[in-house]
Amino acid sequence: MKYALSALAGATALAISLIAGPALAEDEGIVVYNAQHENLTKAWAEGFTKETGIKVTVRNGGDSDFSNQIVAEGSSSPADVFLTENSPAMVLVETAGLFAPVNAETLAQVPQEYQPASGKWVGVAARSTVFAYNKTKLTADQLPKSLLALADPSWKGRWAASPSGADFQAIVSALLQLKGETATADWLKAMKENFTAYKGNSTVMKAVNAGEVEGGVIYHYYYYGDQAKTGENSKNVELHYFKHEDPGAFVSVSGGGVLATSKHPKEAQAFLKWVTGKGGQDVLKTGDSFEYAVGKGAESNPKLVPLADLQAPKVDPTALNSKKVTDLMTAAGLL
C-alpha cells in the first residue's frame, strides 16, 4: 500500500456513520477518523455517548489512507481523534507534528510498552502475529521455529501472506527494527520466491483452511472471529505462536490520538480517556473484535492466549518505519 499524500484517494475509501446523541455546538460532535474495526469503534462511541452525552461522528477508512489524509489536510482537518489498527500510521501523523499531547491521566491508564515516550498518542488495543496452519497438513514438529525460517527454500510454495495490507507491513516494520535492513531485505527477497500472495488476512486464512497453502502469517483475531461465527473458514486451522521474542511474535499496538487542530479538544481527550479506561477496555473483553485489551488491569477476551504468555519481542512502536518498509518491499517485488 503506497503512502502517497493524497487526501482525495483517502477520502474515496471512507464511509460515514453517525451515532445519535446530544450534540456539541456543531451537529457532528467530535469527529473520529477510524481505521480500527468498525464494530469495535461503534461500540466505543456508543458507550462513550451513553455515559457522557457527547455525540460522536465516526468516519471509517484504512490506516494508510487516513494517516496520509490527515497529513494532507494539515490544520484544515475536521478530525478530532484518530484511531488505528497499527502504530506506523500514528507515527506518520506524529512525525508531521499534528497530534496534541495526550492528557496525563489517560497515559497513566496504559502500560509504557503500549505508548510512545512522547505522549502524543496512546495504545488502545493490540493484536498478535501468528502462523495460521492447516492442521490436516502440518503437525506441531513441522511448524517453523521462527518467522525467519519461512525464507528457507523448503517452504517454497507452502505459505501465504497479504503484503499489500497495513497489518503485514507493520510485521515487516518490526522485523526491520529487530534485525536490521540487510536481514529484512534478504528475508523479503526469499519471501518473494517462497510465498503466495492473497488480498487480506481473512483471505489468507481461507486459503489455509482450504488447503491451498499449508500456512500463513496473519494476526490472531481473524481465527477467533471466524470461530465465534460459523467456523467454516477456520475449521481446519490452528494457530502457532512463535514466542521466544521472535520477530514472528510481534504484538502490534493499535493507537489513538487527539489532533492538535481539534475543535473540541476537551471532548476528544475525554473520548480517548474513556476508550483506554474500564468502559472502553471492557468492550474488548466482552465484544467480538478479539483484540487484546491494553489498559492497566484490563482483561482480554478469555478465549485468547494471555498477552503475558506471548513472549513478544520488545519493539518501540514509534520506531516502526512504514516508509522504509514499503521501499524494501517494493524493491523485493512484493508491492
Salt bridges, closest charged atoms under 4 A:
GLU26 OE1 - HIS264 NE2 3.38
GLU28 OE2 - ARG59 NH2 2.71
GLU85 OE2 - HIS37 NE2 3.42
ASP167 OD1 - ARG127 NH1 3.66
GLU181 OE2 - LYS324 NZ 3.05
GLU193 OE1 - LYS156 NZ 3.98
GLU214 OE1 - ARG158 NH2 2.87
GLU238 OE2 - LYS135 NZ 3.67
GLU245 OE2 - LYS314 NZ 3.93
ASP282 OD2 - LYS278 NZ 2.86
GLU291 OE2 - HIS37 ND1 3.23
GLU291 OE1 - ARG127 NH2 2.89
GLU299 OE1 - LYS285 NZ 2.86
ASP327 OD2 - LYS323 NZ 2.88
